[in-house]
Amino acid sequence: MVANFLGRPLKQMNTNPMKKLKCAVIGAGYLGKFHAQKYAALPDCELVAVVDINKTIANQIAADNGTKAYTDYKPILGEVDAVSIVVPTTYHHQVARDFLLAGAHVLVEKPITVTVAEADELIALAREKNLVLQVGHLERFNPAVLGLERDEKPLFIESHRLSPFNPRANDVSVVLDLMIHDIDIILALVDSELERIDASGTAVLTQGTDIANARLLFTNGCVANVTASRISMKVERKMRMFRPSSYVSVDFQNRVLTKHKTGTKEMFPGIPEIVTEESVFESGDALLEEIKHFVNCINTGAYPLVSGEAGRRALETAIKITELLGEK
């Protein structure tokens, strides 16, 4: 059976929550610098290192956060309790494997690895050593997503994740860059095995797929229609789901959760009224919440909201879609 949205408990960690966790960030680029800021701000963490192959960047981010800079992560193996791995996807497996073998808990950015086999090895290592392996699917910590009721399974889901072109993430296709966010959420919400995938897409500005659509058919009958584009003229990040007694819309960008359901009155004889409930969530810090959750899992033994297994399943599905699109 597929793991549910919240996952299952880990064994109790052998960590003293009263003691500050020694943390490090591997990769201090655009996203890595924000990871460093969050660890430096948490009272139960001590940011002991920032690592980046670019010495100038490592020195700058380390200085900004009152810690030490390194251009190689090997000197800190065995010296830290937990790490965020924010290096290019190609290096996720090697770096995460080294830290897991050294006994460190790992938060690795999405996608978890390049291949499913690499993901399987990391999952097995974390399980063997009783370590937290969390994957950075940040959208799971969007307050609108956290506000979703899961009392009903969806029958049909439609998602659109559209963005203008950004040269920063062109090492992977739009499926692994953008669509994988929605894939991860959909797999967790539906909680059923995939039966069939259909996909289409095309390259426009890069060598990889820039716009793609996938249709996911699950064994429980649910169908998900997922669209992602990185060549749009606007930003749109929305998901709509139809359930037996309600229609729910999630606006990730504006943090709005809207639910339409039948009420107790009638709008026409024999036809129930439709009642709308809208929740607008305050602007939060999803990355901070993600890292706080990671730290809490380390200290309490709770199972990560986005576990290695969840990251693996999202990766496996994304790879199947890219293969259908003719990519390797």
N, C-alpha and C positions, 0 to 999 in steps of 0.2 A: 504493500500500500504506500502511496506517496505521502511524504511527511506533510503534516498540516501547516497552516500559516505560521503558527507560533513555534512549531518544532517540539522536541522532547527534551527532558532534562539531562544534563551531563552528570557524571559523577562529581561529588564535591571536590572543588579545587583544593590543592594543598598550599593555598596562598593566604597569608595573614592580611586581611583587609585593612588593618590598622597601619600597616607598613606601606609607604609609597611605592608604586610600581615604577621600576626603571624602564623608561620607554625610549624608542628611537624611531626616526622616520627615514626610510630608505628611498631616496628620490625626492629632490627638493625643487621640482619644477613648478608649473602653474598650480597643480592641486596639492602637491607635497608640502608647499609652504603653508597652506591652510591647515593641514594635518599637524604640522609643527606648532602652529599657533594654538590649536585646541589642546594638545597635550600640555603645553607650557602653562595654560590657564587652569587646568584641572587640579584641584587641591590634593587629590589622591594619586597624582602622577608626578614623576620627575623626568623631564625631557633631558636625557643624558647625551644624546647624539643626533646630529643631522648628517646624512650621508648623501653625497652627490658626486658624480665623476667630474663635474665642473667645479673646480676649486673655488672660483670666485662666487658662484651661487651658493655653495655649501657654507662658505665663510659668512656671507651676507645673512642667510636665513638663520644660521647658528647665532650670529651676533644679535640679530633682532629678537631672538628668543632666549638669550642668556645661557647658551649651551655650547658644546664642542662640535667642531666640524671635522668630517672625514671624507676622503675621496674613495675609500674602499670600506666595505662593511665587514670584512673578515676580522679586523682587530676587535670588534665589539661582540662577536659570536661568543655566547656563554656569559656575557657581561650585562645583558638586558633581560627583562622579564617579558616585554611585549614590543612588537614592532608594527608599524604601518608600512606596507610595501607599495610604493607609488612610482614604480619604474615602468618602462614600456612592457607591454604584455609578453613579449618574447622572453623576458627575464623573470617573469613571475614565478615559474616553477623552480628554477635554480635557487633564487634568493629565498623563497618561502621554504623550500626543502632544507636549506642550510640552517635557517633559524629554528625550524621545528626540530631538526636533529640536535640542535644546541639547547633545546628545552624552552624556547620562547613561544609565547602565544602570538598568533599572526592574524592581522587584518590586511587582506590583500585586495587591491582595487579590482573592479570588474574589467573584462571577464577574468575568471579565476585563473585560467591558464590558456595556452594555445590549443592543446588537445585534451580530449576526455581522459586519455591514459595518464597524462600528467596530473590532472585533477584527482583521479583515483589514487595516485600515489600520495598526494598531499593529504587527502582525507584519511587514508589508512595510517599514515604517520601520526596525524593529530590524534586519531583514535587510540593508537598504540601507546602514545605518550600522555594521553589524557590532557591534551592542550586544546585551547579554543582556536578554531579556524573559522574566521568570519570573512565574508566577501562583501566588497563595497558597493552594493546595489543601493545607492543613496535614496532613490525614490521611495523605498520602503519606509523611510523615516519622514516622509512628507506628512504633515499633520492631517491632510485630507485623506490620505491612504490609511493612516492609523485610525481615523474615525469611521472607517467602513464597518458596517455590521456584517457579520459572517454567518447569520442565522439561516440564510438561504443560498443555495448554490446557483450561480448564473446559468442561464440557458443559452444566451448569446452575448458576446462581448465584441465591441468595436473600439479600436484605439487609433489615435493619430498622434504622432510625435514628429513635428515639423520644425526645422530650424534653418536659418540662412547659412550659407557656406562659411566654414571655419577651418583654416588650414591646420589647426592644432592636432586633429585626430584622424589624419588621413592615412595612418598606417594600417587601419582596419576598415572593413566595409561598413556601410550604414547600419547593417544588421547587428554587428558586434559593437558598434559605437552607440547607436541610439535605440534601435528596436529591442535590444536585449533587456532594457529596463522594463518594458511592457511585457515581454516574454516572461520574465521572472515573476512579476505580479500576477499575471494570468495563470501561470502554472500553480502558484500558491493558492489562488482563489478557487480554481476549478477542482484541484486535488483529485485528478483522474489521469489515467495513462493516455498518452497521445496515440491515436489510431492512424491518422493520415495528415500529411502536410502538403499543401500546394503553394507555390510561390512564383512571383514574377518581379522583375526589376531591371534596372539599366544603369550604366555608367553615363555621366553627363560631363562632369568637370574633372574627375580623377580616373585612375586606372581601375578602381574598384566600383562596386555598386553604390550609387548615390541616392537612389530612390527605390524602395522595395515595398511589396505587399505580400503578406503570407496569410493563408487560411489554415487554421489549426482545428482539426476535428478530434474530439476526445471520445473515449469509449463510453462515457456516461451520456453522450449525446450533445454536449455543449459544443458550440462552434465559436471560434474567435477569429475576427478579421483584423489584422494588424498592419498598419501602414507607418513607414518611417521615411523621412526625406531630410537631407542636409543641403538642399538647394532651393529651399522655399523662400518666398519673399516675406514671410511672417513667421513668428514663433507660435506654435500651438502644441500643447501637450494635454490631451484629453482622452478619457476613457469612458465609454458608456456601456452599461450592462443591463440586460433584461433578465429579470428573475420571475418566478411564478406569480408573485403578487406585488411586484414593484419594478420601477425603472430607476436606475441610479446613474448619475453623471459625476465624474471626478475631473475637476480642472486642476491639474498639477501646478501649473504656473501661477495661478491666482489663489490657490489653496481653498477652492470652493467645492463643497460636497452637496449635491442636490439629490433629493429622493422624492419620487412621485409614487404614490400608492393609493389604492382604493380606500375610501372613507366609509363612514356609517350612514351618511345621507345619500340621497339620490339626486343626480343632476337632470335625469329624465326618468319617467316611470319605468321601474325595473332595471335602470342603469345606475350603478353606484357613482358617486362623485369621485373626483381625483384630487387628493390632498398633496400639496407640495411642501416639503420641508427643506430649507436651505441653511447650510452651516458654512460660515466664512471664518476661516482660521487665521489667527494673527501670524504675521511673518515670523518664522522661527529660524533656527540654525540646524538644518538637517544633518550637516556633517558633525557638529558638536554632539547631537543626539546619538548619531551612529557610533562615535568614539566613546561616549559615556556608556552606551549599551555594551560595547566591547569590553570596557573596563569592568562593568558590573558583572558580566558573564565570567570574567577571570576571577573576580573576588567571591562570587556566590555559587558558581557551578551551573548557572542557568545556561540553557541552550541558546545559541545565537539566533536572532530573528532571521538572518540570512546566513545559514550554515554553509559549510563546504559542499554538502550534498545539494543544497538549493542552487548554489553557484554552478555546480557541475551540471545539473539538469537544465538550467538556462543556457549554459554553454553548448550542451549536446543538441538542444533544439535549435539554437542559432547556427551551429555548424551544419545541421541538416538543411536549414533554409539556404545558407550560402552555397551548399553543394547543388541544390535545386536551381540556383541562380547561375550555375556554371563556374563558381569560384572554388578555389582550393583552400 
